[in-house]
Amino acid sequence: LKKYKIDDYVAHNQSILNNFWHQSQVQISNEKLEKGIQYNLFQLFQSAGRNGLTNIAAKGITGPGYEGHYFWDTEMYMLPFFIYTQPAIAKQLLSYRYSILPQAKTRAKELGAAKGALFAWRTINGEEASAYYPAGTAAYHIDADIAHAVKLYFDVTGDKKFLKDKGAKIVLETARFWLSFGSWSKREGKEQFTMFKVTGPDEYTVLVDNNYYTNRMAKENLAFAAWLIKNGYIKADENEEVNFEKASCNMYLPYDSDKRITKQDDDSPEMPVWPFDKTPKSNYPLLLHYHPLVIYRYQVNKQPDTLLAEMLFPADQSKKQLERDYNYYEKITTHDSSLSRSIFSILASQLDKRDKAFNYYMDTSLMDLVDLQGNARDGLHEANLGGSWLGLTYGFAGMHIQDGILHITNHLPNKIDRLSFRICFQNRLLEVQLDHTNTKIELLKGMPFKMMVNDKMLKITK
């Protein structure tokens, strides 16, 4: 065996980190926030599986919380960072999901689905490790979350080989699950595709009918599966493309016409609001002080649910509708989950509530460094680390992809003078630079292309 000197390992480690920061660089005029985000991204980087057979534990490698299990947090909060900055690692994290697809197909059958796959809510080896099904296994949206991550990876990287070899199979089997799980019901005078007895991201509201987030994510999952079949990425059974498209186009998305809000589910807006004025601060988080059956009887959110879907699909609603929903759900959200504040920050940016966006972001960026949740001894909140990057990119920079086009919109808060960050997009390396008067996109590597900057189509050449 070849012997290495300590200096060799140091040089190799330095090379890896240099490459990491070259593509993941973030600079903020606020020194405290810059240190916070750099700490967060380094912790994410060292926690990620790289062999296609491992993922990212909820506490990374920093503590015993959640016993090293993987959740939906990876795909929705952490993977976007890797997809946009470290696509090779992102591919390995998605390959892990492909490696446990057989277990997911077995799980779907156990839960009565004739076809398809249902990924375990909490797992390491692909088998369900959650002991509490109402807030675990019933969160079926994990299927659509994983399919969403596959789609985002493809949109950002253009990696057709991964899509054909692995990604398309994940999307097809998850779409098959929705067709087996859902049912057709008459709503608002027409037949629509509906989902009964599911749990959305908000773990204080369980086993409901037509959770908006679940239905909206499943809608995308089904549409993407139909697109993959149509474009030859995967073969399917007879009529599956048509059936996927039909269910997607007719997915029921609940809306309260009287209150003019997007409903979290069929019944939540009719329940009494949690008595916040009678709840002492010492009784938060609620789940540690009240029986779940008490919490489930009220309108109270542990974390954003409907709002998360609206963040992911900004074209779905007008700004006025988003503002109504934001104001409504903010009042009943406790932020007992570390996943919560980053989403409120992002949506506040979209609504040009810049001071509010900054304040939520401060809590997100520094959560573990100041032990905001009071439980850092159990390990870092890895999903929140990813959420702190989302707050900068999806929030302050308004970054999203729509119809294959990359969008950047400057929402920089007043309390930050400058922000810059790097991303990879379709074999290019870009640096996004924001201040209060300018938005600049610098092409560091790759071919010129067109993108939307502050609602204007621009050609980026250098």
Order of alpha helices (4+ residues) and beta strands (2+ residues): alpha-beta-alpha-alpha-alpha-alpha-alpha-alpha-beta-beta-alpha-alpha-beta-beta-alpha-alpha-alpha-alpha-alpha-alpha-beta-beta-beta-beta-beta-beta-beta
